[in-house]
Amino acid sequence: MLGLGHDRILMYHGTPAADAAALERQLRLVRLAFPVVPLEDIASGRNKNGRARVALTFDDGLRNNVGVAYPILRKLGLTATFFVCPGLIDRACWLWNHEARERLKTLSAPALAELAASVGGPAEVETFIDWMKTLKIAARRRVEETIRAATRGFKPSREQHEQFDLAGWDELARLDPHVVAIGSHTMSHPILTSLSAEETETETRDSRQTLEERLDRAVTIFCYPNGDLNESALASARRYYRSAVTVERGTVNGNADPHLLPRYAANPQRTRRLVRRMVLG
């Protein structure tokens, strides 16, 4: 039955306008089943009254989270945490994996195979992106440049801008802190296991510092990009944040490590799947 046992954390990513109605329906259902509380309450265990609770998180700091999800949260009286990569905002960049994927999709099969062979990667878009995630940061950036060179005519469509553009500083600053908490998602969304210990330290430390300076609010929660972490990443998260979330599936029990909090992936178009996961684990 709903409401069993332990707290849950939901993980959303992009929320394009086409998903707005489905997202609202899904959040209404979640609200009926569980009290929706700030992530900090679950991370710290505070205000626990014996009933399972839910916290909402949105990764990557996308503009559609501000334009689509935020008004729904306000309308329903819910709170959430938006995880942001401040190093990408001033550069008006997409997340590297979003850009690489969309560029690769423009290539013909022979052109993709040729590019893949030139860098030693697989000749299928999604497996290529997954392969890039395994590379050390310098090698991954070289592959990114190879992709850009092969797709010089790439110009994002209006739909792609809606899907992948990041929120700007002014948009983030206008978010009501009673509705949305800001969390750190590193400076530039690297795979932390691809970095040196010093690079990991910089990405985790500087992200919090930049967000707090630009938004004038406390940033105490961290999100590991892609869920990948090692000892250096965990140590840095412990050093600079009160808690951190992963992409591992599960509930949050009383013995949970506050820097290894599990989450359930949520998709507005897959409510039945989400309910099964949240109820059955």
Secondary structure, DSSP 4 states (H G I P E B T S, - for coil): -TT-SSBEEEEE----GGGHHHHHHHHHHHHHHS-B--HHHHHHTTT--SS--EEEEEES-BHHIIIIIHHHHHHHT--EEEEE-HHHHTTTPPPHHHHHHHHHTTS-HHHHHHHHHHHT--SSHHHHHHHHHTS-HHHHHHHHHHHHHHTTT----HHHHHHHPBPPHHHHHTS-TTTEEEEE--SS---GGGS-HHHHHHHHHHHHHHHHHHH-S---EEE-GGG---HHHHHHHHHH-SEEE-S----B-TT--TTSB--EE--TT-HHHHHHHHHH-
